[in-house]
Amino acid sequence: MQATAYTFDAHTRSGSVLLDDGTPVSFDAAAFDAGGLLLLRPGQRVRIEVEDDDAPAREAVRGRVTVVTLQTF
């Protein structure tokens, strides 16, 4: 799922992203570390993976973000 980086705290390695519909979704250090990133700036396009929570794809993310990586084209 694609999103846009919204906040990031380099000390805690956690932050939040905004889905394309404007929904904020937070992520923890484990999700950030799993993506192999060193830094994240607000406005960067990212790809997130969410733990399977049995929610239909059209519904807001209710599961835990497990990976945050840069979106590449």
C-alpha positions in Angstrom: 0.0 0.0 0.0 1.3 3.5 -0.9 1.4 6.4 1.5 3.2 9.7 2.1 5.6 10.2 5.1 4.0 12.6 7.5 6.1 12.5 10.7 9.4 10.8 11.7 11.4 10.9 14.9 15.0 9.9 14.2 15.7 9.1 17.9 12.8 6.7 18.3 12.7 5.7 14.6 8.9 5.9 14.7 6.5 8.1 13.0 3.4 8.2 10.8 2.3 8.2 7.2 -0.8 9.5 5.5 -2.7 7.2 3.2 -3.9 8.6 -0.1 -7.3 9.3 1.4 -5.7 11.4 4.2 -5.9 8.7 6.9 -2.9 8.9 9.3 -1.3 5.6 10.2 1.5 5.3 12.7 4.5 2.9 12.6 7.0 1.9 15.2 10.8 1.4 15.1 10.5 -2.3 14.2 8.6 -1.4 11.0 11.1 1.3 10.1 14.0 -1.0 10.8 12.5 -3.8 8.7 12.5 -1.5 5.6 16.2 -0.9 5.9 15.9 2.9 5.8 18.3 5.3 7.5 16.1 8.4 7.4 12.6 9.4 6.4 11.6 13.0 5.4 8.0 14.3 5.5 6.6 14.3 2.0 8.5 11.2 0.7 6.4 8.6 -1.0 6.6 5.3 0.9 5.2 1.8 0.7 3.9 0.1 3.8 3.0 -3.4 4.6 0.4 -4.1 7.1 0.0 -7.2 9.3 -3.1 -9.2 8.0 -6.0 -7.9 10.0 -8.8 -9.4 7.9 -9.9 -5.9 6.8 -11.0 -5.4 3.2 -8.5 -3.5 1.2 -10.9 -0.5 0.8 -11.2 -0.1 4.6 -8.9 2.0 6.7 -5.8 0.3 8.0 -6.6 -1.4 11.3 -3.6 -3.7 11.5 0.0 -3.0 12.6 2.4 -1.6 10.1 5.2 -4.1 9.7 7.4 -2.6 7.0 8.1 1.0 5.7 10.1 1.3 2.5 10.6 4.0 -0.1 8.3 3.9 -3.1 10.3 3.4 -6.2 9.0 3.7 -9.7 
